[in-house]
Amino acid sequence: MRKLILACLPFIFFSCSTVEKITDNTTLIDDLISNEWVLESLNGGPVNADDYMKGLPSLLFKEDGGMQGSTGCNSFSGKFALGDELKLDPGAMTKMNCPGTGELDFLNALQSSTSIDVVKDDLVLKNAADELLRFTPAND
């Protein structure tokens, strides 16, 4: 009996840690899909709506792993995945000619993001070293 219990301990341990990770992602997904997110800062600096043709860039996450949003000029519809590393794919995008570098800077930061977190009601996307994007809920 003692050998059976000892043999089962690794399975019990790994099962519990897996459930906790899934629970953490479920909580994060609930936070993500509960709002439309509007860009507040890009690469550590504030953003100005006047720099974007159609207002500030935004993101909307869907429970099925889809996402859509605006670059401040063009609209996009793609996918996201949470795991060891965040993966964001803007997917299909309208092709309007956009003045300035705001759209390109936003898309580069979005695709360079490897982690995501909700901090004091803000959505924060980072790479290994830096905060790249910070969003606030649209309904605030």
Secondary structure, 3 states (H helix, E strand, C coil): CHHHHHHHHHHHHHHHHHHHHHHHHHHHHHHHHCCEEEEEEECCEECCHHHCCCCCCEEEECCCCEEEEECCCCEEEEEEECCCCCEEEEEEECCCCCCCCHHHHHHHHHHHCCEEEEECCEEEEECCCCEEEEEEECCC
